[in-house]
Amino acid sequence: MEVLDPPGVRRWIRLAADALGRARAEIDALNVFPVADGDTGTNLHLTMLSAAEAVEALPDDVEASVVWQTLSYGALVGARGNSGVIVSQALRGLADVLKDGADLRDGLARAASLAREAVARPVEGTVLSVLGAVARAVQDCDGGPAEVARRAAGAARSALRRTPEQLDVLARSGVVDAGGAGLAIILECLVAVVTGATSERFEVPAPTGRVTPMSEVGAGYEVMYLLDADDAAVAKLRRELDAMGDSLVVVGGDGLWNVHVHVDEAGPAVEAALRAGRPHRIRITYLAERTHRGGAGRGVVAVAAGDGIAALFEESGAVVVRREPGTSPSLPDMLAAIRKAGGEVAVLPNDEGARAVAVAAAEIAREDGAAVSVLPTRATVQGLAALAVHDPLRRFDDDVVAMTDAAGHTRHGHVVVADREAVTSAGPCRPGDVLGLIDGDVAVIGGGLDEVAETVVDRMLAGGGELVTLVTGAAAPAGLAVRLERHLGRTRPDADLVVYDGEQGGYPLLIGVE
């Protein structure tokens, strides 16, 4: 790309949000500074997700300046946590320069300086150091956006590896800076967009030591709010909050600000905001409780029985627990996934047998302070429907209700080849017969996969439906999904169709109707 145009900006921000969603848990595990509250990955994901959704809501033909301003606004109002607020200010710096068509190199320089100015007491070895290294690395780059982006991403990776040398708490815990790791992913995604290449998944360095728990570094409150105020009032507010606590970051401008601070007492920090202007979206978190709950992040755990299915769930940000067809996952694996997912976790068992294990693991996790809800997903297609409406910006209880509702409105079916004689609800079957099941009961017995699959889909749609999901298995014959698509085109052209390669064993085809 010769210039990062509006479609390119859209692709970049969405790609970055999705990549951070997949890497969320790994980045959370690096989080030891400024406090070990285990939520940096989650906060960066939510910040970029807010920016992506704001940009995607714009018309296709909007001017570049509007796209950049909307990106900046979306990141500002959705910024979470210390690193999320800093990255939102870096995006604002980019937007300030690139909205007028200036060079990406100048945008990265502005991003680094604006982010550092927003932090009351900058510390080296953090995302600020990585941003600074990026700005210096591209300063004398004479190439176009592709070369500038490549050099920026390379500098971010190098600076990230140096962060333990700059910040002692990182070295003691055997980690790199969590915010810097997130920024490196964002820049990798930028390279992918401007070069048109497929970016390899950024590997987040795993901790090599013992992460310092919150109990050893103190507690307090994290206070965040949006603030409507003028520049003079914000300057005074900065001084007041700086005297009250630490990790102070104030970003924004043009009358709207995002304020983040860690304090011993939350009340005075909010009262100071009331004197400065109109605070809203006030969030107060007791940091010790957040750490006890395994991180403040919102997460989803999904059980998967095939490589393709597992990849689908992982791409949507879920922590996946693998199981073999016909078996249930182990309790230790399920519990480890819940603990990895965060402090508020929705579990998608996607199988009756896995549900019992999920319930047991949830009970143990709740004793440790986590909020865990096991959703009634009895099949993979119900889990996919639930995850499609998952919104980490909603209240946890509201999110669980929405996901449960989506799963409940999804009928599930599958096609399987009988391996023994049996008496079913549709009559007796013999080995080699093809069985079509709807909502767990045998509804069709036939001799061919195509024939049975068409009948099952027709019966499932007879009660109404707008979206058909097909998940093909490892034993699915070539062209099965194509033939079903043609069948639906003739019989139900009004129904949308989505096809995934699930690679699951046992069931050649899984079917969902929403």
Secondary structure, 3 states (H helix, E strand, C coil): CCCCCHHHHHHHHHHHHHHHHHHHHHHHCCCCCCCCCCCHHHHHHHHHHHHHHHHHCCCCCCCHHHHHHHHHHHHHHHCCHHHHHHHHHHHHHHHHHHCCCCCHHHHHHHHHHHHHHHECCCCCCCHHHHHHHHHHHHCCCCCCHHHHHHHHHHHHHHHHHHHHHHCHHHHHHCCCCHHHHHHHHHHHHHHHHHHCCCCCCCCCCCCCCCCCCHHHCCCCEEEEEEEECCHHHHHHHHHHHHHHEEEEEEEEECCEEEEEEEECCHHHHHHHHHHHCEEEEEEEEEHHHHHHCCCCCEEEEEEECEHHHHHHHHHCCCEEEECCCCCCCCHHHHHHHHHHHCCEEEEECCCHHHHHHHHHHHHHHHHCCCEEEECCCCCHHHHHHHHHCCCCCCCHHHHHHHHHHHHHCCEEEEEEECCCCEEECCEEECCCCEEEEECCEEEEEECCHHHHHHHHHHHHHHCCCCEEEEEECCCCCCCHHHHHHHHHHHHCCCCEEEEEECCECCCCEEEEEC
